[in-house]
Amino acid sequence: MTTNNTYRLGFIGIGLMGKPMVLRLLDEGFSVNAWNRTPEKLQEVIKAGAIAQSSIHALVGQSDVILLCLADTAVVKSVVLNHIITSGSTGKLLIDLSSIDPEVTRNLAQQLFEHCQMDWVDAPVSGGVKGAELGNLAIMAGGKPEAIEIAREVLRPLYLQLTHMGDVGSGQVTKICNQMIVSCNVLVITEMMALAKQAGVDTEKIPEALKGGFADSKPLQIVAPEMATETFEPVKWRVKTLLKDLNMAVDLSARENASIPISALAAQLMQLHGNQGFMEKDPSTLINLYKKQS
């Protein structure tokens, strides 16, 4: 095995991304303690060898490296301040795979180190559920060099590339940049598909026609076929996730006094779509924004 699987891992958040990550870590021989707010979601990883813990406190006590894969900034903040910070200890490491606010990340990392001398690596990922299943995620990481090296070893089953972007928080800034590109791409793919259909083109052929050209992209090959056939299940990622990240981009631009007009408009369009009952749905449902009203 290429990974140093002597680390005992504690994984919090067994959702769309967390479950395939845990399964890959188990396949590589890691010992994985697991906790999830909804215990039923633990069943598959338990069958694969994960050890269910009754509480976050118990999980931290039984783990050397704690990994978070949680929904948003508020949830990460609650888990860290209400649980991990009171049960952590020197020598342990926290790796946050969630996509959350960079400034909150820096503040939480500082509080965690001051309280229990635990280092923090922010390591948000890109590549979606399929990337997690195949182990070819892109990870953008922030933290101390020595902590990053541990993260490289622990996360090796999950990524194709892991790039150290700088100090704590820089990984989250990079993920926001990533999501600006992804979200705007998905939105322009949506309006392109709607226009092509209106003009009489067989939209199921669009991904094939553009494959390998300058307009090609992973989002195009994923969402365009789903939009063409209106196949919106199973949900592989969610509208609310893209909206969360776009809103963080708007907040970051305000703090940095930077202009991001296209991403700001994308946030408004994503909000409009989400407000129509699509927050929990796949972004391929954005095609519904352009349906003719009868």
NUZA-685036 format. One record per residue (C-alpha): x, y, z. Coordinates in nm, 4 decimals. Layout:
<rs>
R        c1        c2        c3
R         X         Y         Z
...
</rs>
This chain:
<rs>
R        c1        c2        c3
R    0.0000    0.0000    0.0000
R    0.1185    0.3492   -0.0804
R   -0.0597    0.5183    0.2087
R    0.0564    0.5435    0.5681
R   -0.2513    0.3735    0.7101
R   -0.1210    0.3629    1.0661
R   -0.3239    0.6777    1.1389
R   -0.6582    0.6141    1.3067
R   -0.9100    0.8286    1.1233
R   -1.2289    0.9828    1.2536
R   -1.4772    1.0825    0.9827
R   -1.7688    1.3162    1.0571
R   -2.0343    1.3591    0.7870
R   -2.1414    1.0540    0.5862
R   -2.3315    1.2276    0.3058
R   -2.3143    1.2321   -0.0748
R   -1.9383    1.2934   -0.0671
R   -1.8503    1.1519    0.2727
R   -1.9732    0.7991    0.2103
R   -1.7596    0.7233   -0.0992
R   -1.4600    0.8885    0.0698
R   -1.4920    0.6610    0.3745
R   -1.5334    0.3543    0.1551
R   -1.2110    0.4342   -0.0323
R   -1.0210    0.4970    0.2916
R   -1.1394    0.1608    0.4244
R   -1.0352   -0.0086    0.0997
R   -0.6831    0.1267    0.1543
R   -0.6656   -0.0336    0.4976
R   -0.7263    0.2679    0.7198
R   -0.9058    0.2269    1.0507
R   -1.2013    0.4662    1.0276
R   -1.4213    0.5768    1.3139
R   -1.7428    0.7311    1.1856
R   -2.0145    0.9579    1.3197
R   -2.3131    1.1118    1.1471
R   -2.6014    1.3219    1.2737
R   -2.8366    1.0713    1.1076
R   -2.7097    0.7288    1.2250
R   -2.8989    0.5398    0.9515
R   -2.6573    0.6788    0.6937
R   -2.3737    0.4880    0.8622
R   -2.5016    0.1429    0.7664
R   -2.3092    0.0998    0.4407
R   -1.9757    0.2197    0.5793
R   -2.0194    0.0033    0.8896
R   -2.0696   -0.3010    0.6660
R   -1.7451   -0.2063    0.4909
R   -1.5558   -0.1962    0.8208
R   -1.6016    0.1495    0.9702
R   -1.6467    0.1712    1.3461
R   -1.9549    0.3697    1.4485
R   -1.8973    0.6040    1.7421
R   -2.1797    0.7136    1.9711
R   -2.0622    1.0738    1.9903
R   -1.8146    1.3196    1.8397
R   -1.6345    1.3236    2.1740
R   -1.5836    0.9451    2.1552
R   -1.4733    0.9685    1.7922
R   -1.2088    1.2331    1.8657
R   -1.0765    1.0256    2.1559
R   -1.0318    0.7204    1.9329
R   -0.8778    0.9040    1.6348
R   -0.5441    1.0625    1.5377
R   -0.6793    1.2582    1.2405
R   -1.0339    1.3968    1.2349
R   -1.1898    1.4581    0.8945
R   -1.4969    1.6755    0.8435
R   -1.7202    1.6599    0.5370
R   -2.0120    1.8807    0.6349
R   -2.2789    2.0886    0.4660
R   -2.1794    2.4464    0.5392
R   -1.9982    2.6976    0.7589
R   -2.2575    2.6923    1.0373
R   -2.2422    2.3143    1.0771
R   -1.8607    2.3044    1.0821
R   -1.8545    2.5865    1.3377
R   -2.1042    2.4049    1.5616
R   -1.9208    2.0718    1.5449
R   -1.5819    2.2277    1.6179
R   -1.6823    2.4680    1.8957
R   -1.9374    2.2462    2.0687
R   -1.7579    1.9136    2.0423
R   -1.4080    1.8868    1.8957
R   -1.2511    2.1800    2.0783
R   -1.3540    2.0299    2.4138
R   -1.2204    1.6820    2.3384
R   -0.9155    1.7425    2.1184
R   -0.5542    1.7091    2.2328
R   -0.1985    1.7844    2.1257
R   -0.0741    1.5832    1.8302
R   -0.4110    1.5309    1.6660
R   -0.4939    1.6923    1.3317
R   -0.8212    1.8222    1.1897
R   -0.8719    1.8107    0.8123
R   -1.1794    1.9945    0.6884
R   -1.2979    1.8647    0.3509
R   -1.6058    2.0876    0.3626
R   -1.6399    2.4047    0.1548
R   -1.6835    2.6888    0.4025
R   -1.6017    3.0545    0.4655
R   -1.2247    3.1246    0.4636
R   -1.2379    3.3828    0.7448
R   -1.4386    3.1502    0.9708
R   -1.1883    2.8754    0.8869
R   -0.8979    3.0918    1.0070
R   -1.0810    3.1848    1.3271
R   -1.1772    2.8259    1.4070
R   -0.8249    2.7006    1.3361
R   -0.6797    2.9614    1.5709
R   -0.9249    2.8762    1.8485
R   -0.8629    2.5020    1.8088
R   -0.4858    2.5438    1.8303
R   -0.5027    2.7821    2.1270
R   -0.7361    2.5513    2.3180
R   -0.5862    2.2077    2.2505
R   -0.2818    2.2532    2.0207
R   -0.4482    2.0760    1.7273
R   -0.3427    2.1842    1.3790
R   -0.5943    2.2484    1.1007
R   -0.5823    2.1792    0.7281
R   -0.8597    2.3180    0.5106
R   -0.8829    2.0767    0.2184
R   -1.2000    2.1367    0.0144
R   -1.2410    1.9078   -0.2848
R   -1.3576    1.9310   -0.6446
R   -1.4756    1.6446   -0.8621
R   -1.8143    1.5546   -0.7219
R   -1.9449    1.2171   -0.6120
R   -1.7902    1.0406   -0.9128
R   -1.4503    1.1870   -0.8276
R   -1.4860    1.0668   -0.4694
R   -1.5839    0.7179   -0.5872
R   -1.2914    0.6937   -0.8306
R   -1.0365    0.8630   -0.6053
R   -0.9484    1.1326   -0.8588
R   -1.0585    1.4437   -0.6723
R   -0.8710    1.7721   -0.6907
R   -0.7914    1.8986   -0.3412
R   -0.6805    2.2538   -0.2647
R   -0.5264    2.2735    0.0812
R   -0.4252    2.5378    0.3321
R   -0.2166    2.4832    0.6453
R    0.1302    2.4352    0.7913
R    0.3697    2.2370    0.5683
R    0.4069    1.9554    0.8221
R    0.0288    1.9229    0.8571
R   -0.0102    1.9248    0.4795
R    0.2302    1.6306    0.4495
R    0.0134    1.4256    0.6853
R   -0.2928    1.5271    0.4846
R   -0.1218    1.4127    0.1634
R   -0.0706    1.0644    0.3092
R   -0.4114    1.0310    0.4741
R   -0.6066    1.1619    0.1749
R   -0.4037    0.9825   -0.0941
R   -0.6833    0.7320   -0.1725
R   -0.9108    1.0256   -0.2576
R   -0.7217    1.2546   -0.4934
R   -0.5518    1.2827   -0.8277
R   -0.3809    1.6009   -0.7128
R   -0.3480    1.7871   -0.3842
R   -0.2045    2.1377   -0.4062
R   -0.0749    2.3297   -0.1048
R   -0.2122    2.6803   -0.1616
R   -0.0655    2.8521    0.1458
R   -0.1690    2.9194    0.5038
R   -0.4948    2.8042    0.6629
R   -0.7885    2.9501    0.4710
R   -0.6174    2.9568    0.1325
R   -0.7693    2.6231    0.0377
R   -1.1166    2.7623    0.0975
R   -1.0427    3.0740   -0.1098
R   -0.9245    2.8512   -0.3955
R   -1.2391    2.6370   -0.3712
R   -1.4522    2.9522   -0.3983
R   -1.2617    3.0393   -0.7171
R   -1.3260    2.6869   -0.8436
R   -1.6977    2.7175   -0.7746
R   -1.7214    3.0532   -0.9485
R   -1.6003    2.8829   -1.2666
R   -1.8183    2.5729   -1.2203
R   -2.1377    2.7611   -1.1370
R   -2.1076    3.0155   -1.4175
R   -2.0235    2.7314   -1.6558
R   -2.3344    2.5364   -1.5568
R   -2.5525    2.8441   -1.5984
R   -2.4243    2.9247   -1.9467
R   -2.4592    2.5566   -2.0433
R   -2.8206    2.5815   -1.9288
R   -2.9066    2.8806   -2.1451
R   -2.7121    2.7329   -2.4382
R   -2.9103    2.4083   -2.4174
R   -3.2399    2.5967   -2.3969
R   -3.1460    2.8139   -2.6970
R   -3.0323    2.5138   -2.9029
R   -3.3576    2.3296   -2.8352
R   -3.5636    2.6362   -2.9222
R   -3.3708    2.6642   -3.2501
R   -3.4493    2.3056   -3.3422
R   -3.1192    2.1346   -3.2620
R   -3.1111    1.7805   -3.1218
R   -2.9647    1.8765   -2.7840
R   -2.8757    1.5170   -2.6965
R   -2.5963    1.5489   -2.9558
R   -2.4517    1.8722   -2.8096
R   -2.2066    1.7061   -2.5641
R   -2.0703    1.4777   -2.8388
R   -2.0444    1.7626   -3.0888
R   -1.8459    1.9834   -2.8501
R   -1.6301    1.7116   -2.6959
R   -1.2603    1.7906   -2.7210
R   -1.3158    2.1474   -2.8397
R   -1.2573    2.4716   -2.6521
R   -1.6157    2.4697   -2.5198
R   -1.5837    2.1231   -2.3671
R   -1.5766    2.0788   -1.9891
R   -1.6638    1.8221   -1.7255
R   -1.9814    2.0156   -1.6320
R   -2.0869    2.0114   -1.9992
R   -2.0438    1.6343   -2.0244
R   -2.2291    1.5793   -1.6965
R   -2.5228    1.8213   -1.7000
R   -2.5933    1.8702   -2.0728
R   -2.7076    1.5086   -2.1328
R   -2.9249    1.5295   -1.8210
R   -3.0755    1.8582   -1.9385
R   -3.1383    1.7198   -2.2875
R   -3.3295    1.4191   -2.1569
R   -3.4625    1.5875   -1.8401
R   -3.3055    1.3130   -1.6297
R   -3.2626    1.4761   -1.2901
R   -3.2181    1.1667   -1.0705
R   -3.0160    1.0472   -0.8959
R   -2.9042    1.3731   -0.7341
R   -2.5220    1.3866   -0.7505
R   -2.4809    1.7437   -0.6219
R   -2.7256    2.0106   -0.5176
R   -2.8408    2.3551   -0.6249
R   -2.8082    2.4761   -0.2649
R   -2.4391    2.3796   -0.2635
R   -2.3584    2.5932   -0.5680
R   -2.5653    2.8779   -0.4228
R   -2.3802    2.8564   -0.0911
R   -2.0457    2.8789   -0.2685
R   -2.1542    3.1647   -0.4942
R   -2.2764    3.3578   -0.1906
R   -1.9371    3.3017   -0.0275
R   -1.7748    3.4398   -0.3427
R   -1.9903    3.7527   -0.3156
R   -1.9002    3.7913    0.0535
R   -1.5289    3.7395   -0.0167
R   -1.5330    3.9949   -0.2973
R   -1.6933    4.2485   -0.0637
R   -1.4247    4.1891    0.2005
R   -1.1501    4.2207   -0.0598
R   -1.3157    4.5152   -0.2382
R   -1.3070    4.3171   -0.5634
R   -1.5584    4.3126   -0.8479
R   -1.7205    3.9836   -0.9561
R   -2.0253    4.0901   -1.1619
R   -2.0735    3.7623   -1.3510
R   -2.0553    3.5460   -1.0386
R   -2.2842    3.7884   -0.8544
R   -2.5430    3.7522   -1.1319
R   -2.4972    3.3747   -1.1190
R   -2.5778    3.3845   -0.7476
R   -2.9030    3.5696   -0.8202
R   -3.0054    3.3203   -1.0897
R   -2.9195    3.0256   -0.8663
R   -3.1243    3.1803   -0.5855
R   -3.4188    3.2315   -0.8208
R   -3.4083    2.8669   -0.9272
R   -3.3658    2.7403   -0.5721
R   -3.6611    2.9465   -0.4532
R   -3.8827    2.7606   -0.6986
R   -3.8406    2.4389   -0.5016
R   -3.5104    2.3162   -0.6432
R   -3.2657    2.3753   -0.3543
R   -3.2230    2.0016   -0.2861
R   -3.2275    1.9083   -0.6548
R   -2.9473    1.8474   -0.9033
R   -2.8163    2.1570   -1.0892
R   -2.9256    1.9936   -1.4164
R   -3.2754    2.1089   -1.3145
R   -3.1649    2.4642   -1.3997
R   -3.3015    2.3930   -1.7487
R   -3.6457    2.4471   -1.5945
R   -3.5646    2.8183   -1.5708
R   -3.6085    2.8346   -1.9474
R   -3.9199    2.6276   -1.9935
R   -4.1967    2.8071   -2.1773
R   -4.4858    2.8823   -1.9467
R   -4.8203    2.7593   -2.0807
</rs>
